[in-house]
Amino acid sequence: MRIEKQHLIEMNRCYAAASIFIDKRRYILLATEGEGPCYSFSGTDYQVRTTVWDGPGGTMSIVPIPGTNGEFLAVQKFFKMYQWEEAMVVWVKPQKDGSFAVRQILHLPYIHRFDILTSGGINYFIGCTLAESKDTREDWSKPGKVYTAVLPKDWDQPLSLKILKEGLYKNHGYTCLPGDYFDRGIVTSDEGAFIVSPPASPSEEWKIEQLMDWPISDIAAVDIDGDGELEFATIEPWHGSYFRVYKKVNGKFVQIFEHPEVSDFYHVAVGAEFRGKPVFIGGCRRGKKQLFYVHLVSSSPLKLEAVEIEGGVGPSNVHVVNEKNRDVIVSANREIGEAALYFVYD
């Protein structure tokens, strides 16, 4: 494979990355966790930039709303080093003149990751708070929670939260497991990884089951060896020093790969495909500050290998777009204040 980089823009503390479709055209979204903007990028090579908002910033996550023409939800005001009482969720709607309308729909202190899962034709909101509150940066005495709600069809309707799970310390990581009939999510914390499944109808209960039982900061899933079963990449522990891959063998998880660099602040774990082949994408915000991918070298014996995409960039989050003749890695290279694309070709 051949990978070519394209610098998009300098963006201080660039953090969140996603994409949406407006009138069947793809727009890439990148936002800062600091005080500042969110931008959209469109066009053949995503060179056309539009301001979604100038502020306030503090964006941890961006999630498209299924079944809409480019509407999405995002976190804002997740600002200070440890006191995130102002954090909220906003609903964003593209306008006919090319601008974006933004409205707050939910004030939820310490919300870090969230998603929209679809089941039975209904969109469900799931929100994960990093903690209940913090008195100091090192204070983790008040654990986070997982909240759920039926997502209303429009922003004028109320969103009524229910607590799905409590007692999750350092409730940091999340990934989605899309399905043919319903979606599931995986939430991670010091207590491990939990699969959360929305109900077929709002009158029924969510299901939650433990997947792993050791401290996990972030998680991703893909069938990297092609045997029909998912493998899982993890960052361990909180903002951890290890990037590992696990396979379930005889009902138990077996570690099949560990990135050779042991460094604080691994932060990217994504399951994706490059030119039709499954990979895990990883990134670290300290040490060599690498953006890399892990791919299958051989099935028998099972062997995985890490390939550096670029060093010295310190990515915070990554989003992958699969196109006909190329794939696009959207990377928030936080530690150098850069929004960048990496085009993957055969």
C-alpha positions as CSV (number, residue, x, y, z in Angstrom):
1,M,0.0,0.0,0.0
2,R,1.0,3.6,-0.6
3,I,0.1,6.3,1.8
4,E,0.3,10.0,1.0
5,K,-0.2,12.8,3.6
6,Q,-2.2,16.0,3.1
7,H,-2.0,18.8,5.6
8,L,-5.4,20.4,6.0
9,I,-5.0,23.2,8.6
10,E,-3.2,24.1,11.8
11,M,-5.7,23.7,14.6
12,N,-4.6,24.1,18.3
13,R,-5.4,21.0,20.3
14,C,-7.2,19.3,17.4
15,Y,-9.1,16.4,18.9
16,A,-12.3,15.1,17.3
17,A,-12.7,13.7,13.8
18,A,-15.8,12.4,11.9
19,S,-17.6,12.7,8.6
20,I,-21.2,13.3,7.4
21,F,-23.1,13.3,4.1
22,I,-25.0,16.4,3.0
23,D,-27.0,16.0,-0.3
24,K,-25.0,12.7,-0.9
25,R,-21.7,14.6,-0.7
26,R,-19.2,13.7,2.0
27,Y,-17.9,16.3,4.4
28,I,-15.1,15.6,6.9
29,L,-15.4,17.2,10.3
30,L,-12.5,18.2,12.7
31,A,-12.8,20.1,15.9
32,T,-10.6,21.3,18.8
33,E,-10.9,20.3,22.4
34,G,-9.6,23.8,23.3
35,E,-11.5,27.0,22.9
36,G,-12.0,27.3,19.1
37,P,-13.6,26.0,16.0
38,C,-15.1,23.0,14.2
39,Y,-14.5,22.9,10.5
40,S,-15.9,20.9,7.6
41,F,-13.9,19.9,4.6
42,S,-15.4,18.9,1.2
43,G,-14.5,18.5,-2.4
44,T,-12.5,15.9,-4.3
45,D,-9.5,16.2,-2.0
46,Y,-11.4,17.9,0.9
47,Q,-9.8,21.3,0.2
48,V,-13.0,23.3,0.6
49,R,-13.2,24.5,4.2
50,T,-16.3,25.8,5.9
51,T,-16.7,26.9,9.6
52,V,-19.3,24.8,11.4
53,W,-18.8,26.9,14.6
54,D,-16.1,29.4,15.8
55,G,-16.6,28.3,19.4
56,P,-16.9,27.5,22.2
57,G,-14.9,24.3,21.4
58,G,-14.2,21.6,24.0
59,T,-15.3,18.9,21.5
60,M,-14.6,15.3,22.5
61,S,-16.9,13.4,20.2
62,I,-18.9,14.0,16.9
63,V,-21.6,11.5,15.8
64,P,-23.8,11.7,12.7
65,I,-27.6,11.2,13.2
66,P,-28.8,8.3,11.1
67,G,-31.5,9.0,8.6
68,T,-30.8,12.7,8.3
69,N,-29.2,14.9,5.7
70,G,-26.0,15.6,7.5
71,E,-27.3,16.4,11.0
72,F,-25.0,15.4,13.8
73,L,-24.5,15.6,17.6
74,A,-21.3,16.8,19.3
75,V,-19.8,17.5,22.7
76,Q,-18.9,21.1,23.6
77,K,-17.4,22.8,26.6
78,F,-15.4,19.8,27.8
79,F,-12.7,22.4,28.7
80,K,-10.7,22.4,31.9
81,M,-8.0,20.1,32.9
82,Y,-10.3,18.2,35.3
83,Q,-13.5,20.2,36.1
84,W,-15.8,19.5,33.2
85,E,-19.1,20.6,34.8
86,E,-20.1,22.7,31.7
87,A,-19.9,19.9,29.2
88,M,-22.9,19.6,27.0
89,V,-24.3,18.0,23.8
90,V,-25.3,20.1,20.8
91,W,-27.4,19.2,17.8
92,V,-26.1,20.6,14.5
93,K,-28.1,21.0,11.3
94,P,-26.7,22.0,7.8
95,Q,-28.5,25.0,6.3
96,K,-29.3,25.7,2.6
97,D,-26.8,28.5,2.5
98,G,-23.9,26.2,3.5
99,S,-23.8,27.3,7.1
100,F,-24.6,25.2,10.2
101,A,-27.2,25.8,12.9
102,V,-26.1,24.7,16.4
103,R,-28.4,24.2,19.4
104,Q,-27.7,22.8,22.9
105,I,-30.0,19.8,23.6
106,L,-28.4,18.4,26.8
107,H,-26.2,19.6,29.7
108,L,-24.4,16.5,31.0
109,P,-21.2,17.2,33.1
110,Y,-18.2,15.1,32.3
111,I,-19.7,13.6,29.1
112,H,-16.7,12.3,27.1
113,R,-17.9,9.7,24.6
114,F,-21.3,9.1,23.2
115,D,-23.0,7.4,20.3
116,I,-26.3,6.9,18.5
117,L,-27.3,3.2,18.2
118,T,-30.2,2.1,16.0
119,S,-32.5,-0.8,16.9
120,G,-36.0,-1.5,15.6
121,G,-35.9,1.6,13.5
122,I,-35.4,3.8,16.6
123,N,-32.3,5.9,17.3
124,Y,-31.0,5.6,20.9
125,F,-28.6,8.0,22.5
126,I,-25.9,6.5,24.7
127,G,-23.7,8.8,26.7
128,C,-20.6,8.0,28.9
129,T,-19.3,10.3,31.6
130,L,-15.7,10.2,32.5
131,A,-16.5,10.7,36.2
132,E,-19.3,12.0,38.3
133,S,-17.2,15.0,39.4
134,K,-13.5,15.7,40.3
135,D,-12.0,17.9,43.0
136,T,-8.4,17.7,41.6
137,R,-6.9,16.3,38.4
138,E,-5.8,13.1,40.3
139,D,-9.2,12.7,42.0
140,W,-11.0,9.6,40.6
141,S,-13.1,8.9,43.7
142,K,-16.5,9.5,42.0
143,P,-17.0,7.1,39.1
144,G,-18.7,7.8,35.8
145,K,-21.9,6.4,34.4
146,V,-23.5,5.3,31.2
147,Y,-26.8,7.1,30.3
148,T,-29.3,6.2,27.6
149,A,-32.4,7.8,26.0
150,V,-34.5,7.6,22.9
151,L,-33.1,10.3,20.6
152,P,-36.1,12.5,19.5
153,K,-36.8,13.1,15.9
154,D,-36.0,16.8,16.2
155,W,-34.2,19.1,18.6
156,D,-37.4,20.7,19.9
157,Q,-38.4,17.5,21.6
158,P,-37.0,16.5,25.0
159,L,-34.3,13.9,25.6
160,S,-35.0,12.0,28.8
161,L,-32.0,10.2,30.2
162,K,-31.9,7.0,32.2
163,I,-28.9,5.5,34.0
164,L,-27.8,2.2,32.4
165,K,-24.7,1.5,34.5
166,E,-22.9,3.2,37.4
167,G,-19.6,2.7,39.1
168,L,-17.3,3.0,36.1
169,Y,-13.9,4.6,37.1
170,K,-12.0,6.4,34.3
171,N,-14.9,5.7,31.9
172,H,-13.0,6.7,28.9
173,G,-13.3,4.4,25.9
174,Y,-16.1,3.5,23.4
175,T,-16.5,1.8,20.1
176,C,-19.6,0.9,18.0
177,L,-20.4,-2.6,16.7
178,P,-22.7,-2.1,13.7
179,G,-25.2,-4.9,13.0
180,D,-27.6,-6.0,10.4
181,Y,-30.6,-5.7,12.7
182,F,-29.3,-3.5,15.6
183,D,-26.2,-1.8,16.7
184,R,-24.2,-2.5,19.9
185,G,-21.6,-0.5,21.7
186,I,-18.6,-1.3,23.9
187,V,-17.8,0.9,26.9
188,T,-14.5,0.7,28.7
189,S,-13.2,1.7,32.1
190,D,-11.0,0.5,34.9
191,E,-13.7,-2.2,35.5
192,G,-13.1,-3.6,31.9
193,A,-15.1,-3.6,28.7
194,F,-18.9,-3.9,28.6
195,I,-21.1,-4.6,25.5
196,V,-24.3,-2.5,25.6
197,S,-27.3,-3.5,23.4
198,P,-30.3,-1.3,22.8
199,P,-33.8,-2.8,23.0
200,A,-36.1,-3.6,20.0
201,S,-38.6,-1.1,21.4
202,P,-38.4,1.7,24.0
203,S,-40.6,-0.3,26.5
204,E,-38.0,-3.0,26.8
205,E,-34.7,-2.9,28.7
206,W,-31.1,-2.4,27.4
207,K,-28.8,-5.3,27.8
208,I,-25.3,-5.1,29.2
209,E,-22.7,-7.8,29.5
210,Q,-19.1,-7.9,30.5
211,L,-16.6,-8.6,27.7
212,M,-13.3,-8.1,29.5
213,D,-12.5,-7.7,33.3
214,W,-9.3,-5.7,33.4
215,P,-8.6,-1.9,33.1
216,I,-9.0,-0.7,29.6
217,S,-8.7,2.9,28.4
218,D,-9.9,2.4,24.7
219,I,-11.0,-0.5,22.5
220,A,-11.6,-1.3,18.8
221,A,-12.8,-4.4,17.0
222,V,-12.2,-6.0,13.6
223,D,-11.8,-9.5,12.2
224,I,-8.2,-9.1,11.5
225,D,-7.4,-12.7,10.6
226,G,-10.5,-13.4,8.6
227,D,-11.8,-16.3,10.6
228,G,-15.3,-14.8,11.1
229,E,-14.7,-13.7,14.7
230,L,-13.8,-10.3,16.0
231,E,-10.4,-9.5,17.5
232,F,-10.0,-6.6,19.8
233,A,-7.3,-3.9,20.1
234,T,-7.0,-2.2,23.5
235,I,-5.1,0.6,25.1
236,E,-4.2,-0.4,28.7
237,P,-4.6,1.0,31.3
238,W,-6.0,4.6,31.5
239,H,-4.3,6.7,28.8
240,G,-2.1,3.6,28.8
241,S,1.4,2.5,28.0
242,Y,0.4,-0.6,26.0
243,F,-1.4,-1.1,22.7
244,R,-2.4,-4.8,22.5
245,V,-4.5,-7.1,20.4
246,Y,-6.6,-10.0,21.8
247,K,-8.2,-13.0,20.2
248,K,-10.7,-15.3,21.9
249,V,-9.4,-18.9,22.0
250,N,-11.5,-21.6,23.7
251,G,-13.6,-19.0,25.4
252,K,-10.7,-17.0,26.8
253,F,-8.9,-13.9,25.6
254,V,-5.3,-14.5,24.4
255,Q,-3.0,-11.6,23.7
256,I,-1.7,-12.0,20.1
257,F,0.1,-8.7,19.7
258,E,1.7,-5.9,21.6
259,H,3.1,-2.7,20.1
260,P,6.9,-2.6,20.7
261,E,6.8,0.9,22.1
262,V,5.9,1.1,25.8
263,S,5.0,4.8,26.2
264,D,2.5,6.9,28.2
265,F,-0.6,8.2,26.5
266,Y,-1.7,5.8,23.8
267,H,-4.9,7.3,22.7
268,V,-6.0,6.0,19.2
269,A,-7.6,2.5,18.8
270,V,-9.7,2.1,15.6
271,G,-10.8,-1.0,13.6
272,A,-11.0,-0.3,9.9
273,E,-10.2,-1.5,6.4
274,F,-7.4,-0.4,4.1
275,R,-8.1,-1.3,0.5
276,G,-10.5,-4.1,1.6
277,K,-8.1,-5.6,4.2
278,P,-8.8,-5.3,8.0
279,V,-6.4,-3.3,10.1
280,F,-6.2,-1.7,13.5
281,I,-5.1,1.9,13.6
282,G,-3.2,3.1,16.7
283,G,-1.7,6.3,17.9
284,C,0.3,7.7,20.9
285,R,0.5,11.2,22.2
286,R,3.8,10.7,24.0
287,G,7.1,9.0,23.2
288,K,7.6,8.7,19.4
289,K,4.0,10.1,18.9
290,Q,3.4,7.6,16.2
291,L,0.3,7.1,14.0
292,F,0.5,3.5,12.9
293,Y,-1.6,0.5,11.7
294,V,-1.5,-3.2,12.6
295,H,-2.1,-5.8,9.9
296,L,-2.1,-9.5,9.4
297,V,1.3,-11.0,8.2
298,S,0.3,-14.7,8.3
299,S,-2.6,-16.8,9.6
300,S,-0.6,-19.9,10.4
301,P,1.3,-19.2,12.6
302,L,-0.8,-16.1,13.5
303,K,1.4,-13.0,13.2
304,L,0.6,-9.3,13.2
305,E,2.8,-6.4,12.4
306,A,2.8,-2.7,13.1
307,V,3.6,-0.2,10.3
308,E,4.3,3.4,11.1
309,I,2.3,5.9,9.0
310,E,4.0,9.0,10.5
311,G,6.0,9.7,13.7
312,G,6.1,12.9,15.8
313,V,2.4,13.9,15.3
314,G,0.7,12.7,18.5
315,P,-2.8,11.8,17.2
316,S,-5.8,12.1,19.6
317,N,-8.5,10.6,17.4
318,V,-8.8,9.0,13.9
319,H,-11.7,8.5,11.5
320,V,-11.5,6.3,8.4
321,V,-13.4,6.9,5.1
322,N,-13.5,4.1,2.5
323,E,-13.7,5.4,-1.1
324,K,-13.7,3.5,-4.4
325,N,-10.1,4.1,-5.4
326,R,-8.6,5.1,-2.1
327,D,-9.2,5.1,1.7
328,V,-8.8,8.3,3.8
329,I,-7.4,8.5,7.3
330,V,-8.8,11.6,9.0
331,S,-6.3,12.3,11.8
332,A,-6.5,14.9,14.6
333,N,-2.8,15.3,15.2
334,R,-3.3,17.0,18.5
335,E,0.3,17.3,19.8
336,I,1.4,19.3,16.8
337,G,-1.8,21.2,16.4
338,E,-2.7,19.8,13.0
339,A,-5.7,18.4,11.1
340,A,-4.4,16.0,8.4
341,L,-5.5,13.4,5.9
342,Y,-3.6,10.3,4.9
343,F,-4.7,8.9,1.5
344,V,-4.2,5.1,1.2
345,Y,-3.8,3.7,-2.3
346,D,-3.2,0.2,-3.6
